[in-house]
Amino acid sequence: MMLTTIGLMSGTSLDGVDVALIETDGKQIKAFGPTGYRPYTERERSVLRQALAEAAVYMPHRDARPGTLAEAERLVTLAHAEAVAAFNAQNHIAAEDIDIVGFHGQTVLHRPDRKLTVQIGDAKALAKAIHIPVMHDFRAADVEAGGQGAPLVPVYHRALAQSLGREGPIALVNIGGVSNVTYIDGDTLIACDTGPGNALLDDFMFRLTRQSFDCDGQMAAQGAPDEAWVARALELPFFALPPPKSLDRNDFAGLNLSEVLPADGAATLTAFTAAAIARIAPLLPEPPKSWIVAGGGARNHTMMRMLRQRLAPATVEAADALGWSSDAIEAQAFGFLAARGMKGLPLSYPATTGVSMPMTGGIIARP
């Protein structure tokens, strides 16, 4: 049975809430619906940055909301409620037309080695506000069973890739705050985080220029990357680990660039993200023939140029070029995952998160 779902995603880039409607049975995608976006205000981003910093220092258990985290959870919940209300109004969608909403929440801490992953957002309050059942807490069951809890989008990536009818292997890369890759070759599905996405670059831009990100990669395009710095950063043990593996947004926050011009720093951090993605290719069963890039990084022209250089002779293309909505793929994925969760289908597998057996997940909060 096909379900009409809305997926919500607030990623590690802290830019805002993505909204997407899809029709799916949790295995195939019948239709893509409209998409929407509700940006965070500067004040909201400031609160979220503070919450991330505090969570990294003190999070006694996954339900704790010390310090700024309580305020951050309230604003995340309100922002998602506003995003759904605006989306439904703009697209003339009634609450009763939606079977389930997939609510990822905002990750503030991801430490699977401690069996701890924390996404803030009050699903019960959200369900009451939007009058639609809400599935949430997608990662916890996987982490509790010994998995990495991330990435969770590979099953959706597989559905997208199968719709292409293209010869594999194919790699789908999402460049958000953290970058992750899904490797698809027939029935083979492998996934992992590859390293930093936009997080280091965004933080650098905000610190030096007060801009939230490097728009279109314009700043990086004016600079020269410090390839020696990139090579040293890639010596960190994480990059030699085979998939599956996952990261917290702040895992590379300790990597410091010495005093550099903004353009050179942006170029270096962009090159680091591209090099980290390319670094995964030798760890896969075969080098992918084509790489499809989604997320905010797909709009960064300098990032895409660097990826093409490092991944040649494979092709590298933005998801938008295939008619997919690059910005909405993760939101669509959580609508897809909500459908799978309702049907008890697996969200994660040994080769995607390292869990010992395929795992379903998600908890439903009702209005």
C-alpha atoms as a printed R data frame, in Angstrom:
    type eleno elety resid chain resno      x      y       z
1   ATOM     1    CA   MET     A     1  0.000  0.000   0.000
2   ATOM     2    CA   MET     A     2  1.296  3.409  -0.971
3   ATOM     3    CA   LEU     A     3  1.561  6.046   1.740
4   ATOM     4    CA   THR     A     4  1.687  9.809   1.454
5   ATOM     5    CA   THR     A     5  4.451 11.033   3.710
6   ATOM     6    CA   ILE     A     6  6.166 14.274   4.630
7   ATOM     7    CA   GLY     A     7  9.840 14.134   5.538
8   ATOM     8    CA   LEU     A     8 11.571 16.776   7.653
9   ATOM     9    CA   MET     A     9 15.291 17.330   7.942
10  ATOM    10    CA   SER     A    10 17.345 19.784   9.978
11  ATOM    11    CA   GLY     A    11 20.943 18.945   9.180
12  ATOM    12    CA   THR     A    12 24.316 19.552  10.743
13  ATOM    13    CA   SER     A    13 24.812 22.655   8.602
14  ATOM    14    CA   LEU     A    14 22.224 24.408  10.832
15  ATOM    15    CA   ASP     A    15 20.729 26.247   7.876
16  ATOM    16    CA   GLY     A    16 17.059 25.437   8.388
17  ATOM    17    CA   VAL     A    17 14.275 22.883   8.004
18  ATOM    18    CA   ASP     A    18 13.767 21.072   4.699
19  ATOM    19    CA   VAL     A    19 10.300 19.698   3.951
20  ATOM    20    CA   ALA     A    20  9.371 17.202   1.229
21  ATOM    21    CA   LEU     A    21  6.347 15.130   0.303
22  ATOM    22    CA   ILE     A    22  6.640 11.751  -1.393
23  ATOM    23    CA   GLU     A    23  4.330  8.856  -2.186
24  ATOM    24    CA   THR     A    24  5.954  5.524  -1.419
25  ATOM    25    CA   ASP     A    25  5.417  2.029  -0.104
26  ATOM    26    CA   GLY     A    26  8.824  2.118   1.560
27  ATOM    27    CA   LYS     A    27 10.367  0.130  -1.288
28  ATOM    28    CA   GLN     A    28  9.687  2.176  -4.389
29  ATOM    29    CA   ILE     A    29  8.925  5.830  -4.980
30  ATOM    30    CA   LYS     A    30  5.613  6.336  -6.722
31  ATOM    31    CA   ALA     A    31  5.835 10.127  -6.951
32  ATOM    32    CA   PHE     A    32  7.754 13.122  -5.707
33  ATOM    33    CA   GLY     A    33  5.613 15.879  -4.250
34  ATOM    34    CA   PRO     A    34  6.419 19.519  -3.520
35  ATOM    35    CA   THR     A    35  9.323 20.622  -1.355
36  ATOM    36    CA   GLY     A    36  9.755 23.505   1.064
37  ATOM    37    CA   TYR     A    37 12.255 25.221   3.312
38  ATOM    38    CA   ARG     A    38 12.086 27.188   6.529
39  ATOM    39    CA   PRO     A    39 15.432 28.904   7.279
40  ATOM    40    CA   TYR     A    40 16.668 29.345  10.805
41  ATOM    41    CA   THR     A    41 17.083 32.923  11.936
42  ATOM    42    CA   GLU     A    42 20.486 34.149  13.069
43  ATOM    43    CA   ARG     A    43 19.309 33.995  16.680
44  ATOM    44    CA   GLU     A    44 18.115 30.417  16.237
45  ATOM    45    CA   ARG     A    45 21.446 29.411  14.674
46  ATOM    46    CA   SER     A    46 23.247 31.043  17.579
47  ATOM    47    CA   VAL     A    47 21.221 29.040  20.100
48  ATOM    48    CA   LEU     A    48 21.823 25.821  18.154
49  ATOM    49    CA   ARG     A    49 25.578 26.449  17.949
50  ATOM    50    CA   GLN     A    50 25.633 26.966  21.711
51  ATOM    51    CA   ALA     A    51 23.611 23.794  22.249
52  ATOM    52    CA   LEU     A    52 26.046 21.795  20.111
53  ATOM    53    CA   ALA     A    53 28.979 23.125  22.100
54  ATOM    54    CA   GLU     A    54 27.321 22.308  25.427
55  ATOM    55    CA   ALA     A    55 26.220 18.835  24.328
56  ATOM    56    CA   ALA     A    56 29.802 17.978  23.384
57  ATOM    57    CA   VAL     A    57 30.960 18.843  26.901
58  ATOM    58    CA   TYR     A    58 28.108 17.619  29.075
59  ATOM    59    CA   MET     A    59 25.387 15.178  28.076
60  ATOM    60    CA   PRO     A    60 24.841 12.702  30.941
61  ATOM    61    CA   HIS     A    61 22.168 10.714  29.056
62  ATOM    62    CA   ARG     A    62 20.204 11.032  25.836
63  ATOM    63    CA   ASP     A    63 17.082 12.499  27.462
64  ATOM    64    CA   ALA     A    64 18.952 15.220  29.351
65  ATOM    65    CA   ARG     A    65 18.514 18.817  28.194
66  ATOM    66    CA   PRO     A    66 20.995 20.813  30.287
67  ATOM    67    CA   GLY     A    67 21.739 24.494  29.752
68  ATOM    68    CA   THR     A    68 20.831 25.849  26.330
69  ATOM    69    CA   LEU     A    69 19.619 22.443  25.070
70  ATOM    70    CA   ALA     A    70 16.126 22.914  26.532
71  ATOM    71    CA   GLU     A    71 15.684 26.226  24.714
72  ATOM    72    CA   ALA     A    72 17.168 24.721  21.554
73  ATOM    73    CA   GLU     A    73 14.674 21.851  21.640
74  ATOM    74    CA   ARG     A    74 11.765 24.280  21.940
75  ATOM    75    CA   LEU     A    75 12.887 26.354  18.983
76  ATOM    76    CA   VAL     A    76 13.606 23.270  16.851
77  ATOM    77    CA   THR     A    77 10.103 21.947  17.551
78  ATOM    78    CA   LEU     A    78  8.488 25.308  16.791
79  ATOM    79    CA   ALA     A    79 10.498 25.759  13.596
80  ATOM    80    CA   HIS     A    80  9.400 22.341  12.337
81  ATOM    81    CA   ALA     A    81  5.759 23.031  13.221
82  ATOM    82    CA   GLU     A    82  5.935 26.343  11.349
83  ATOM    83    CA   ALA     A    83  7.618 24.634   8.390
84  ATOM    84    CA   VAL     A    84  4.866 22.013   8.079
85  ATOM    85    CA   ALA     A    85  2.061 24.548   8.547
86  ATOM    86    CA   ALA     A    86  3.483 26.836   5.853
87  ATOM    87    CA   PHE     A    87  4.171 23.910   3.510
88  ATOM    88    CA   ASN     A    88  0.643 22.527   3.829
89  ATOM    89    CA   ALA     A    89 -0.925 25.958   3.386
90  ATOM    90    CA   GLN     A    90  1.153 26.796   0.315
91  ATOM    91    CA   ASN     A    91  0.407 23.466  -1.325
92  ATOM    92    CA   HIS     A    92 -3.243 23.187  -0.204
93  ATOM    93    CA   ILE     A    93 -2.586 19.957   1.701
94  ATOM    94    CA   ALA     A    94 -4.953 18.870   4.468
95  ATOM    95    CA   ALA     A    95 -3.573 17.145   7.550
96  ATOM    96    CA   GLU     A    96 -5.789 14.114   6.912
97  ATOM    97    CA   ASP     A    97 -4.155 13.648   3.479
98  ATOM    98    CA   ILE     A    98 -0.809 12.772   5.116
99  ATOM    99    CA   ASP     A    99 -0.299  9.303   6.568
100 ATOM   100    CA   ILE     A   100  2.895 10.005   8.519
101 ATOM   101    CA   VAL     A   101  5.553 12.674   9.033
102 ATOM   102    CA   GLY     A   102  9.191 11.605   9.341
103 ATOM   103    CA   PHE     A   103 10.852 13.927  11.879
104 ATOM   104    CA   HIS     A   104 14.613 13.568  12.199
105 ATOM   105    CA   GLY     A   105 15.135 16.408  14.674
106 ATOM   106    CA   GLN     A   106 18.425 18.225  15.181
107 ATOM   107    CA   THR     A   107 21.468 16.119  15.996
108 ATOM   108    CA   VAL     A   108 23.437 17.655  18.847
109 ATOM   109    CA   LEU     A   109 25.622 14.668  19.738
110 ATOM   110    CA   HIS     A   110 26.533 11.444  17.973
111 ATOM   111    CA   ARG     A   111 28.734  9.050  19.947
112 ATOM   112    CA   PRO     A   112 27.881  5.506  18.839
113 ATOM   113    CA   ASP     A   113 30.940  4.160  20.691
114 ATOM   114    CA   ARG     A   114 29.050  5.144  23.861
115 ATOM   115    CA   LYS     A   115 25.730  3.923  22.415
116 ATOM   116    CA   LEU     A   116 24.614  7.540  22.440
117 ATOM   117    CA   THR     A   117 22.959  9.551  19.698
118 ATOM   118    CA   VAL     A   118 20.893 12.630  20.534
119 ATOM   119    CA   GLN     A   119 18.447 14.405  18.225
120 ATOM   120    CA   ILE     A   120 16.515 17.201  19.898
121 ATOM   121    CA   GLY     A   121 12.910 18.037  19.037
122 ATOM   122    CA   ASP     A   122  9.659 17.204  20.837
123 ATOM   123    CA   ALA     A   123  7.800 14.798  18.544
124 ATOM   124    CA   LYS     A   124  4.669 14.670  20.725
125 ATOM   125    CA   ALA     A   125  4.367 18.459  20.720
126 ATOM   126    CA   LEU     A   126  4.973 18.528  16.954
127 ATOM   127    CA   ALA     A   127  2.282 15.907  16.288
128 ATOM   128    CA   LYS     A   128 -0.231 17.904  18.347
129 ATOM   129    CA   ALA     A   129  0.683 21.132  16.564
130 ATOM   130    CA   ILE     A   130  0.352 19.754  13.016
131 ATOM   131    CA   HIS     A   131 -2.434 17.177  13.722
132 ATOM   132    CA   ILE     A   132 -0.522 14.398  11.931
133 ATOM   133    CA   PRO     A   133  1.213 11.288  13.374
134 ATOM   134    CA   VAL     A   134  4.973 11.832  13.619
135 ATOM   135    CA   MET     A   135  7.659  9.160  13.444
136 ATOM   136    CA   HIS     A   136 10.887 10.117  15.198
137 ATOM   137    CA   ASP     A   137 13.985  8.724  16.941
138 ATOM   138    CA   PHE     A   138 15.132  6.823  13.862
139 ATOM   139    CA   ARG     A   139 18.724  6.194  14.974
140 ATOM   140    CA   ALA     A   140 18.407  4.960  18.545
141 ATOM   141    CA   ALA     A   141 17.507  1.303  17.882
142 ATOM   142    CA   ASP     A   142 20.474  0.856  15.557
143 ATOM   143    CA   VAL     A   143 22.906  2.435  18.026
144 ATOM   144    CA   GLU     A   144 21.519  0.402  20.924
145 ATOM   145    CA   ALA     A   145 22.072 -2.763  18.855
146 ATOM   146    CA   GLY     A   146 25.722 -1.832  18.320
147 ATOM   147    CA   GLY     A   147 25.442 -0.010  15.013
148 ATOM   148    CA   GLN     A   148 26.796  3.402  14.085
149 ATOM   149    CA   GLY     A   149 23.280  4.829  13.727
150 ATOM   150    CA   ALA     A   150 24.392  6.570  10.540
151 ATOM   151    CA   PRO     A   151 24.047  7.018   7.717
152 ATOM   152    CA   LEU     A   152 20.365  6.128   7.404
153 ATOM   153    CA   VAL     A   153 19.715  7.471   3.899
154 ATOM   154    CA   PRO     A   154 21.272  4.546   1.938
155 ATOM   155    CA   VAL     A   155 17.985  2.641   1.527
156 ATOM   156    CA   TYR     A   156 16.509  5.757  -0.053
157 ATOM   157    CA   HIS     A   157 19.604  6.288  -2.185
158 ATOM   158    CA   ARG     A   158 19.193  2.722  -3.437
159 ATOM   159    CA   ALA     A   159 15.603  3.408  -4.486
160 ATOM   160    CA   LEU     A   160 16.745  6.537  -6.338
161 ATOM   161    CA   ALA     A   161 19.646  4.751  -8.043
162 ATOM   162    CA   GLN     A   162 17.466  1.844  -9.164
163 ATOM   163    CA   SER     A   163 15.178  4.314 -10.911
164 ATOM   164    CA   LEU     A   164 18.083  5.359 -13.169
165 ATOM   165    CA   GLY     A   165 18.642  1.958 -14.765
166 ATOM   166    CA   ARG     A   166 22.338  2.849 -14.928
167 ATOM   167    CA   GLU     A   167 25.248  0.404 -14.895
168 ATOM   168    CA   GLY     A   168 27.042  0.374 -11.562
169 ATOM   169    CA   PRO     A   169 28.795  0.808  -9.341
170 ATOM   170    CA   ILE     A   170 27.171  4.138  -8.470
171 ATOM   171    CA   ALA     A   171 28.064  6.318  -5.493
172 ATOM   172    CA   LEU     A   172 25.599  8.829  -4.062
173 ATOM   173    CA   VAL     A   173 27.223 11.478  -1.896
174 ATOM   174    CA   ASN     A   174 25.383 13.850   0.400
175 ATOM   175    CA   ILE     A   175 27.438 16.859   1.459
176 ATOM   176    CA   GLY     A   176 25.739 18.434   4.446
177 ATOM   177    CA   GLY     A   177 27.560 19.374   7.639
178 ATOM   178    CA   VAL     A   178 29.072 15.873   7.466
179 ATOM   179    CA   SER     A   179 29.506 14.041   4.153
180 ATOM   180    CA   ASN     A   180 28.232 10.520   3.625
181 ATOM   181    CA   VAL     A   181 28.350  8.128   0.702
182 ATOM   182    CA   THR     A   182 26.197  5.219  -0.459
183 ATOM   183    CA   TYR     A   183 27.769  2.637  -2.769
184 ATOM   184    CA   ILE     A   184 25.277  0.722  -4.920
185 ATOM   185    CA   ASP     A   185 26.150 -2.143  -7.253
186 ATOM   186    CA   GLY     A   186 23.265 -4.496  -7.924
187 ATOM   187    CA   ASP     A   187 22.294 -5.946  -4.546
188 ATOM   188    CA   THR     A   188 25.438 -4.608  -2.857
189 ATOM   189    CA   LEU     A   189 24.721 -1.659  -0.563
190 ATOM   190    CA   ILE     A   190 27.571 -0.104   1.440
191 ATOM   191    CA   ALA     A   191 27.514  3.227   3.238
192 ATOM   192    CA   CYS     A   192 29.464  5.410   5.627
193 ATOM   193    CA   ASP     A   193 30.328  8.941   6.569
194 ATOM   194    CA   THR     A   194 33.399 10.075   4.654
195 ATOM   195    CA   GLY     A   195 34.482 13.059   6.731
196 ATOM   196    CA   PRO     A   196 33.619 16.731   7.038
197 ATOM   197    CA   GLY     A   197 31.073 18.161   4.651
198 ATOM   198    CA   ASN     A   198 30.329 21.842   4.975
199 ATOM   199    CA   ALA     A   199 30.667 22.098   8.764
200 ATOM   200    CA   LEU     A   200 34.326 23.112   8.979
201 ATOM   201    CA   LEU     A   201 33.986 25.474   6.035
202 ATOM   202    CA   ASP     A   202 30.785 27.038   7.365
203 ATOM   203    CA   ASP     A   203 32.289 27.552  10.817
204 ATOM   204    CA   PHE     A   204 35.431 29.065   9.272
205 ATOM   205    CA   MET     A   205 33.384 31.450   7.110
206 ATOM   206    CA   PHE     A   206 31.256 32.525  10.045
207 ATOM   207    CA   ARG     A   207 34.275 33.077  12.271
208 ATOM   208    CA   LEU     A   208 36.227 35.143   9.750
209 ATOM   209    CA   THR     A   209 33.550 36.850   7.657
210 ATOM   210    CA   ARG     A   210 30.272 36.449   9.642
211 ATOM   211    CA   GLN     A   211 28.813 34.790   6.528
212 ATOM   212    CA   SER     A   212 26.993 31.513   7.169
213 ATOM   213    CA   PHE     A   213 28.612 29.689   4.237
214 ATOM   214    CA   ASP     A   214 30.734 30.140   1.115
215 ATOM   215    CA   CYS     A   215 28.030 30.959  -1.446
216 ATOM   216    CA   ASP     A   216 28.617 28.945  -4.644
217 ATOM   217    CA   GLY     A   217 32.225 28.408  -3.532
218 ATOM   218    CA   GLN     A   218 33.113 31.949  -4.545
219 ATOM   219    CA   MET     A   219 35.515 32.531  -1.654
220 ATOM   220    CA   ALA     A   220 37.325 29.222  -2.172
221 ATOM   221    CA   ALA     A   221 37.606 29.922  -5.905
222 ATOM   222    CA   GLN     A   222 39.743 32.978  -5.126
223 ATOM   223    CA   GLY     A   223 42.186 31.078  -2.898
224 ATOM   224    CA   ALA     A   224 44.796 28.335  -3.094
225 ATOM   225    CA   PRO     A   225 44.413 25.180  -1.016
226 ATOM   226    CA   ASP     A   226 47.206 24.160   1.334
227 ATOM   227    CA   GLU     A   227 47.636 20.619   0.036
228 ATOM   228    CA   ALA     A   228 50.217 19.790   2.716
229 ATOM   229    CA   TRP     A   229 47.657 20.654   5.406
230 ATOM   230    CA   VAL     A   230 45.050 18.492   3.629
231 ATOM   231    CA   ALA     A   231 47.485 15.577   3.432
232 ATOM   232    CA   ARG     A   232 48.256 15.838   7.161
233 ATOM   233    CA   ALA     A   233 44.557 15.973   8.034
234 ATOM   234    CA   LEU     A   234 43.920 12.828   5.990
235 ATOM   235    CA   GLU     A   235 46.442 10.967   8.162
236 ATOM   236    CA   LEU     A   236 43.888 10.908  10.993
237 ATOM   237    CA   PRO     A   237 42.947  7.262  11.742
238 ATOM   238    CA   PHE     A   238 39.294  7.720  10.712
239 ATOM   239    CA   PHE     A   239 40.141  7.989   7.018
240 ATOM   240    CA   ALA     A   240 41.855  4.593   6.856
241 ATOM   241    CA   LEU     A   241 38.915  2.782   8.486
242 ATOM   242    CA   PRO     A   242 36.752  0.713   6.130
243 ATOM   243    CA   PRO     A   243 32.981  1.276   5.984
244 ATOM   244    CA   PRO     A   244 30.737  1.376   7.893
245 ATOM   245    CA   LYS     A   245 31.781  4.339  10.055
246 ATOM   246    CA   SER     A   246 30.139  7.535  11.227
247 ATOM   247    CA   LEU     A   247 30.988 10.944  12.637
248 ATOM   248    CA   ASP     A   248 29.762 13.698  14.881
249 ATOM   249    CA   ARG     A   249 29.689 17.194  13.390
250 ATOM   250    CA   ASN     A   250 32.379 18.329  15.837
251 ATOM   251    CA   ASP     A   251 34.800 15.419  15.383
252 ATOM   252    CA   PHE     A   252 37.175 17.552  13.305
253 ATOM   253    CA   ALA     A   253 36.624 20.825  15.140
254 ATOM   254    CA   GLY     A   254 40.105 20.553  16.626
255 ATOM   255    CA   LEU     A   255 41.728 20.829  13.194
256 ATOM   256    CA   ASN     A   256 43.028 24.372  13.067
257 ATOM   257    CA   LEU     A   257 44.310 26.316  10.124
258 ATOM   258    CA   SER     A   258 47.170 28.648  10.979
259 ATOM   259    CA   GLU     A   259 46.587 32.301  10.172
260 ATOM   260    CA   VAL     A   260 45.487 32.335   6.555
261 ATOM   261    CA   LEU     A   261 43.650 34.623   4.214
262 ATOM   262    CA   PRO     A   262 39.904 33.834   4.129
263 ATOM   263    CA   ALA     A   263 40.114 32.728   0.485
264 ATOM   264    CA   ASP     A   264 43.016 30.346   1.117
265 ATOM   265    CA   GLY     A   265 41.322 28.920   4.226
266 ATOM   266    CA   ALA     A   266 38.077 28.350   2.347
267 ATOM   267    CA   ALA     A   267 39.964 26.701  -0.517
268 ATOM   268    CA   THR     A   268 41.836 24.433   1.901
269 ATOM   269    CA   LEU     A   269 38.739 23.292   3.787
270 ATOM   270    CA   THR     A   270 36.834 22.732   0.524
271 ATOM   271    CA   ALA     A   271 39.750 20.646  -0.744
272 ATOM   272    CA   PHE     A   272 39.730 18.667   2.522
273 ATOM   273    CA   THR     A   273 36.071 17.739   2.067
274 ATOM   274    CA   ALA     A   274 36.661 16.710  -1.561
275 ATOM   275    CA   ALA     A   275 39.799 14.742  -0.692
276 ATOM   276    CA   ALA     A   276 38.030 12.946   2.169
277 ATOM   277    CA   ILE     A   277 35.258 11.856  -0.204
278 ATOM   278    CA   ALA     A   278 37.808 10.650  -2.773
279 ATOM   279    CA   ARG     A   279 39.682  8.820  -0.008
280 ATOM   280    CA   ILE     A   280 36.790  6.377   0.371
281 ATOM   281    CA   ALA     A   281 37.038  5.078  -3.212
282 ATOM   282    CA   PRO     A   282 39.966  2.660  -2.557
283 ATOM   283    CA   LEU     A   283 38.050  1.225   0.409
284 ATOM   284    CA   LEU     A   284 35.078  0.189  -1.752
285 ATOM   285    CA   PRO     A   285 34.771 -3.149  -3.622
286 ATOM   286    CA   GLU     A   286 35.233 -1.358  -6.956
287 ATOM   287    CA   PRO     A   287 35.785  2.289  -7.898
288 ATOM   288    CA   PRO     A   288 32.365  3.796  -8.709
289 ATOM   289    CA   LYS     A   289 31.817  4.646 -12.368
290 ATOM   290    CA   SER     A   290 29.607  7.587 -11.503
291 ATOM   291    CA   TRP     A   291 29.246  9.846  -8.478
292 ATOM   292    CA   ILE     A   292 26.029 11.774  -7.830
293 ATOM   293    CA   VAL     A   293 26.286 14.662  -5.378
294 ATOM   294    CA   ALA     A   294 23.430 16.076  -3.280
295 ATOM   295    CA   GLY     A   295 23.151 18.445  -0.337
296 ATOM   296    CA   GLY     A   296 24.494 21.952   0.069
297 ATOM   297    CA   GLY     A   297 27.894 20.955  -1.289
298 ATOM   298    CA   ALA     A   298 26.358 20.251  -4.703
299 ATOM   299    CA   ARG     A   299 25.769 24.007  -5.105
300 ATOM   300    CA   ASN     A   300 29.409 24.795  -4.325
301 ATOM   301    CA   HIS     A   301 31.003 25.087  -7.773
302 ATOM   302    CA   THR     A   302 34.526 24.933  -6.349
303 ATOM   303    CA   MET     A   303 33.664 21.769  -4.405
304 ATOM   304    CA   MET     A   304 32.264 20.128  -7.525
305 ATOM   305    CA   ARG     A   305 35.330 21.099  -9.569
306 ATOM   306    CA   MET     A   306 37.653 19.638  -6.936
307 ATOM   307    CA   LEU     A   307 35.605 16.435  -6.770
308 ATOM   308    CA   ARG     A   308 35.799 15.998 -10.546
309 ATOM   309    CA   GLN     A   309 39.570 16.432 -10.397
310 ATOM   310    CA   ARG     A   310 40.031 13.933  -7.570
311 ATOM   311    CA   LEU     A   311 37.556 11.310  -8.798
312 ATOM   312    CA   ALA     A   312 38.464 11.250 -12.509
313 ATOM   313    CA   PRO     A   313 37.942  9.307 -14.716
314 ATOM   314    CA   ALA     A   314 34.581  8.671 -13.018
315 ATOM   315    CA   THR     A   315 31.783 11.097 -13.802
316 ATOM   316    CA   VAL     A   316 30.626 13.524 -11.094
317 ATOM   317    CA   GLU     A   317 27.249 15.206 -11.424
318 ATOM   318    CA   ALA     A   318 24.845 17.108  -9.205
319 ATOM   319    CA   ALA     A   319 21.603 15.367  -8.274
320 ATOM   320    CA   ASP     A   320 19.653 18.288  -9.742
321 ATOM   321    CA   ALA     A   321 21.038 17.408 -13.181
322 ATOM   322    CA   LEU     A   322 19.106 14.134 -12.950
323 ATOM   323    CA   GLY     A   323 15.855 15.867 -12.092
324 ATOM   324    CA   TRP     A   324 16.206 15.082  -8.386
325 ATOM   325    CA   SER     A   325 15.860 17.781  -5.773
326 ATOM   326    CA   SER     A   326 19.377 17.958  -4.362
327 ATOM   327    CA   ASP     A   327 18.381 20.112  -1.395
328 ATOM   328    CA   ALA     A   328 15.384 17.946  -0.507
329 ATOM   329    CA   ILE     A   329 16.872 14.454  -0.791
330 ATOM   330    CA   GLU     A   330 17.461 14.008   2.945
331 ATOM   331    CA   ALA     A   331 13.975 15.288   3.784
332 ATOM   332    CA   GLN     A   332 12.527 12.921   1.182
333 ATOM   333    CA   ALA     A   333 14.611 10.145   2.712
334 ATOM   334    CA   PHE     A   334 13.002 10.600   6.124
335 ATOM   335    CA   GLY     A   335  9.556 10.476   4.559
336 ATOM   336    CA   PHE     A   336 10.665  7.233   2.896
337 ATOM   337    CA   LEU     A   337 12.125  5.920   6.169
338 ATOM   338    CA   ALA     A   338  8.891  6.760   7.999
339 ATOM   339    CA   ALA     A   339  6.994  4.582   5.516
340 ATOM   340    CA   ARG     A   340  9.497  1.764   6.018
341 ATOM   341    CA   GLY     A   341  9.253  2.130   9.779
342 ATOM   342    CA   MET     A   342  5.461  1.894   9.654
343 ATOM   343    CA   LYS     A   343  5.771 -1.351   7.682
344 ATOM   344    CA   GLY     A   344  8.507 -2.772   9.900
345 ATOM   345    CA   LEU     A   345 11.045 -2.787   7.063
346 ATOM   346    CA   PRO     A   346 14.769 -2.377   7.791
347 ATOM   347    CA   LEU     A   347 16.239  1.120   7.937
348 ATOM   348    CA   SER     A   348 19.831 -0.026   8.391
349 ATOM   349    CA   TYR     A   349 22.020 -3.006   7.521
350 ATOM   350    CA   PRO     A   350 25.363 -4.485   8.586
351 ATOM   351    CA   ALA     A   351 27.100 -2.894   5.578
352 ATOM   352    CA   THR     A   352 25.571  0.542   6.135
353 ATOM   353    CA   THR     A   353 25.845  1.070   9.902
354 ATOM   354    CA   GLY     A   354 27.707 -2.003  11.146
355 ATOM   355    CA   VAL     A   355 24.715 -3.305  13.073
356 ATOM   356    CA   SER     A   356 24.709 -7.085  13.468
357 ATOM   357    CA   MET     A   357 21.432 -7.643  11.619
358 ATOM   358    CA   PRO     A   358 19.027 -5.530   9.547
359 ATOM   359    CA   MET     A   359 17.227 -3.134  11.876
360 ATOM   360    CA   THR     A   360 13.975 -1.251  11.637
361 ATOM   361    CA   GLY     A   361 13.413  1.785  13.838
362 ATOM   362    CA   GLY     A   362 11.425  4.861  14.636
363 ATOM   363    CA   ILE     A   363  8.772  5.656  17.241
364 ATOM   364    CA   ILE     A   364  5.340  7.099  16.410
365 ATOM   365    CA   ALA     A   365  3.950 10.079  18.322
366 ATOM   366    CA   ARG     A   366  0.248 10.676  17.703
367 ATOM   367    CA   PRO     A   367 -1.677 13.977  17.884
